[in-house]
Structure formats: C-alpha cells, structure tokens
Amino acid sequence: MEQLTDLKAILHSKRANIYYLEKCRVMQKDGRVLYLTEAQEEKQYWNIPIANTTVLLLGTGTSITQAAVRMLASAGVLIGFCGGGGTPLLMGNEIEWLTPQSEYRPTEYVQGWLAFWFEEQKRLTVAKQFQQQRIQFIRHTWSKDKDLQLEGFAVDNDDIDKALAGFAEKIDQIPNVTQLLLTEAQLTKRLYKIAVSRTQTGDFVRNFDSTDDANAFLNHGNYLAYGLGATTLWVLGIPHGFAVMHGKTRRGALVFDVADLIKDAIILPWAFICAKEKMSEQEFRQQILQKFTQHKALDFMFECVKETALQNWDKVQEGE
C-alpha cells in the first residue's frame, strides 16, 4: 500500500484523470479505491489511480463507502455528486465539491487574492487582465489546432482577427465591470456568428433552454469548463465567491471568471463543429476533454490565477 504522504506527489494541474461514474459502487479494497459494476452474470472491479486523479464525479445510481472517501481525501481528490453526463441537472447549477478536511495548502494565493479584491478599481484591473489572457488563449489555441483550422477557425482569418483585435483595443478604455461584461458579451456574439458561418448551422440563437445540439453542447461544455475552474480555485485555496467580473450575489461566480479564460477557445467552436457532425453527447464530451488535454487548459487556468494572486502577494510583502 502506498504511503499516504506519497499520494499528493503529483500536482493537480499535471494529473491525468477526471472520472465520471454512474450505476456503480465506489469502495476501498486492499489499499486501493475501486468501483464495482454489476453485469448480468458477474461483478467487475475497476481500479481508480487516485494519486493521478483530480476529480471524481458521481452520477446517477452511484454510492461510495466511508473508507473510499478517506483514501480519496488523503490523495487530495475532489469528489462531486452530479447529474447524468457529468453535469448537474437537478436543483442546482454547480457541482458541490466534497473537500478533504485537512488544510495544508499554501496561503499566499488566497491572501494575495484578498489583498486586491476589496478595492473596486483593482478588481477591474484583474478582470481586464483575465480578458486579455482569454484573447491570448484563443489566438494560441486556434493557431496550433490543425483540426480547428480545417474547419475554418484560423486566427489569421480577417473576421476573427478583427473581432479579437477590436476587443483587445477596447479593454483598457472600459471604465467599469458592467461595461466590460457588455463588451465581452459582444465579442462572444461575434464568435457565435463566425462559428455559425463556418459550420452553416443556420438560424442559431443562444438559448440555455433550447434543445438543439449546438445549444446543448455549449451548455454541457461550459459545465466541463466550470469543473476545471472550480478545481483550479480549490487547489489554490481561493474561495469561489471572490469574483472579479460575474455576479456579486453568486457564491460560485469566480468559477465563471476562471472558466471564461478557455471557454471561447475550446468549447465554442467544438460545440458547433460537433453539432454539424451529428455527434452524440458522449462523443462531444470526449472531444472536449481531449482538447482540454491537448491545449493544457487546466495548466493555463492555474498559471493565470497564480500569476494574479502572487503579483498582489508580492506587493503586500513589499509593504505597498
């Protein structure tokens, strides 16, 4: 059996696995965490490599033992109960994380974040930084992804370049968060329009309650991005309520801010492409998870949040 101190050796940003399980029982057996599925004639056990796992999502028809939770906590694995397909469907719009009780995460990230958060102008400055980083990630991802380029999503295309450059130029002149939200929404609408033209989707209208594939995939993909955002903030110890852009009354709003760093670069184009290809929800999910890994989306989130927190922590240490 591995020593408990060795289970956290792999950084969360470098871990390979996010598990979504349904119709099974998670348990501890012989020093390992397993999940049990019941076939028609026999029971089958499958191992979960907890030291290399970031999140365990438990969907419909699942149960978990106390012993398994204890081992998962010792490895720093996040546990979430969710609806079908890995997204919450019943009474809620965010995953409720079960986090290990012991708290030995570094404190400089939350202290650096709080050092600026209570001043409105500094929150606005960070919000603008996030928007510039969002544009950088779109440019980087779309310039590297040959699959996207084959579908017509290339950053040197005139309409894409103008949309990104125009937004980047406006950011520094925006006087408040409300105006920043309106301006970034305009960018997203332009990107929707570009995606519709590339995939010939037709009369697309963004509607969270719509049942067409493009809207459904956007919803599903966004929840996957929220999961990465929540994981990033949990690992760094920053409470989800200290948002810089989104709703001040929503305790999970910072998750949305962080998820926005990568949503338009990955979720937006692939939602339309997969809808055009008539993919199933599971196929779309696998495509998005593959692209998260290919473009190191979780790493990018960590880098942006850590950079923001530590630059303000350094100022506190210097007495500014």
Buried (B, 14 or more C-beta within 10 A) or exposed (E): EBEEEEBBEBEBBEBEBBBBBBEBBBBBEEEBBBBBBEEEEEEEEEEBBBBBBBBBBBBBEBEBBEEBBEBBBBBBBBBBBBBBBBBBEEEEEBBEBBEBEEEEBEEBBBBBBBBBBEEEEBBBBBBBBBBEBBBBBBBBBBEEBEBBBEBBBBBEBEEBEEBBEEBBEBBEEBEEBEEBBEBBEBBBEBBBEBBBEBBEBEEBEEEEEBEBBBBBBBBBBBBBBBBBBBBBBBBBBBBBBBBBBBEEEBEBBBBBBBBBBBBBBBBBBBBBBBBBBEBEBEEBBEBBBEBBEEBBBBBBBBBBBBEBBBBBBEEBEEEE
